[in-house]
Every structure is written in structure tokens, then in C-alpha cells.
Amino acid sequence: MFIDDTHFEEWMKRLMKRFDEVLLRLGNPPTKDAPIYEGEKLLDDADICLLLHISKRTLQRYRSNKELPYQSIHQKIYYRESDVMEFIRKHFRKRKGRPDPDDIHI
């Protein structure tokens, strides 16, 4: 089966358009609304791991050692934004080339 140049061009344009849409979605995932509890934004494990550049196991260790307070709501673990910021201030010293912990905004 052969197709002519015109049909081929049309199909390629459609495919490229779809491909661009998929890449755009992957590069800019839809933002999720953070849950609010008692007027404060809550962050989940994935948020904390990305923010602190740590593994899930390291995050578990922070919880187990009671270094980072957390709350369990409907069998899911959340961290208050203020607790996370306090944890960053206590545990991350300012180093050359790193942002000041007081300048970090979630």
C-alpha cells in the first residue's frame, strides 16, 4: 500500500502536533493543589523528596528519628509547610553556592 506525498505530509503534521503536545505535558505537568489543613499547606512524600533532593528512605529515617514532624490523614503522610521550613533551617547550613535556607519559599 502506497500513499501520496500530500497524505503523508498531513499525517506527519498530525503526528508531530500530538508529539509536541505530549512533550509539553511531560515538561510542564499539571500543578496539583496542595491540601490545606488548619490554614497551612501540606506537602506529601514526593514533594519533600523533590524539595530536599533526598530518597524516600532518607525521608523515612527523618520521620523515624522524629526530626521531621508529620501527620497521617486517611493513611497518607503529610508534612506542614512550617515544619518543613523549620527542618531546613535546622539541618541545612548555608554553603557557598547554595541558597540561604531563609530565602527558600515553597
Secondary structure as the mmCIF struct_conf table of DSSP 4:
data_model
#
loop_
_struct_conf.conf_type_id
_struct_conf.id
_struct_conf.beg_label_comp_id
_struct_conf.beg_label_asym_id
_struct_conf.beg_label_seq_id
_struct_conf.end_label_comp_id
_struct_conf.end_label_asym_id
_struct_conf.end_label_seq_id
HELX_RH_AL_P HELX_RH_AL_P1 ASP A 5 GLY A 27
BEND BEND1 ASN A 28 ASN A 28
HELX_LH_PP_P HELX_LH_PP_P1 PRO A 29 PRO A 35
STRN STRN1 ILE A 36 TYR A 37
TURN_TY1_P TURN_TY1_P1 GLU A 38 GLY A 39
STRN STRN2 GLU A 40 LEU A 43
HELX_RH_AL_P HELX_RH_AL_P2 ASP A 45 LEU A 52
TURN_TY1_P TURN_TY1_P2 HIS A 53 HIS A 53
HELX_RH_AL_P HELX_RH_AL_P3 LYS A 56 SER A 64
TURN_TY1_P TURN_TY1_P3 ASN A 65 LYS A 66
BEND BEND2 GLU A 67 LEU A 68
STRN STRN3 GLN A 71 ILE A 73
TURN_TY1_P TURN_TY1_P4 HIS A 74 GLN A 75
STRN STRN4 LYS A 76 ARG A 80
HELX_RH_AL_P HELX_RH_AL_P4 GLU A 81 HIS A 91
TURN_TY1_P TURN_TY1_P5 LYS A 96 GLY A 97
BEND BEND3 ARG A 98 ARG A 98
HELX_RH_3T_P HELX_RH_3T_P1 PRO A 101 ASP A 103
#
